[in-house]
């Protein structure tokens, strides 16, 4: 039977940043929290995420005895700045579809376990951050993100990968407490423009920019459009302002070649005008929470970001896209973006579009024209 040290050695050989062990007891407090906060988390059950079931490792692997937690540092290389301003960093080299990066190393680690008579499962719905804290790898921040203890300069630029196994290993000493310094004065709470972060590790996911960019329903509410800023998919606002992350963010890094190679495909104008073949070939393999049926949401987000850029160079793209699209959510956001950019070209186009529009699109155009007059 494998020893704990042999497993640690293999994890290091496969270049995981850190590894920890914990028992396979249910996460009872997390289950209670989810049940007490159904208004905030009830949507996860409807979406098939199964967070409640995930609080019991036995639902993943009957006979589970331990959980091995691997830490992956996903910001070990720099990303193109033109991508960082629109996308959360954790998605810029995501291989959960292509399975040609991290997935290969996880597979190799599990093959190592299998070769030594250890059965394993990698659950998507187990509370990964709590498992990592219980395995002594770090702690949760006020923004609810996980911060490493020994690697990545104790930053939150890590992803816990949980592996449930049917073999018992001595657990590591847990580190469950919030680790944020008092002197930061709740920087993440103050910086969250949509008020999603409550502090103390609590968050309302329905107001999180990441949630709003890929799970939000319908046309983005007016009061959230400007606060969502330039993000199209995901958000790193609370991590960027966190003083605990400054040491890692200030470290010189080589550019991530995989991200750099696809940067041109993710330009706002490309997203705004893309068709399904383009999306399925260039976008979905890397950012997959929205399917081809949600192309409208991608375009709506791109139009919002263009408006918030205050760059009149996007005016022509927005006018063209209004004519190309039939979805009222996309057209409505384009109207809003044109109003936010302002200028004679935008106002003339809005007045022209107003004549042939109806319903919410017509209402948005009317309000956009008022913005142009400011």
Secondary structure, 3 states (H helix, E strand, C coil): CCCHHHHHHHHHHCCCCEEEEEECCCCHHHHHHHHHCHHHHHHHHHCCCCHHHHCCHHHCCCCCCEEEEEEEECCCCECCHHHHCCECHHHCCCCCCCCCCHHHHHHHHHHHHHHCCCCEECCCCCCHHHHHHHCCCEEECCCCCEEECCCHHHCCCEEEEEEEECCCCCCCCCCCCCCCCHHHCCHHHHHCCCCCEEECCEECHHHCHHHHHHCCCCCCCHHHHCCCCCCCECCCHHHHCCHHHHHHHCCCCCECHHHHHHHHHHCHHHHHHCCHHHHHHHHCCCCCCCCHHHHHHHHHHHHHHHHHHCCHHHHHHHHHHHHHCCCHHHHHHHHHHHHHHCCHHHHHHHHHHHHHCCHHHHHHHHHHHHHHCC
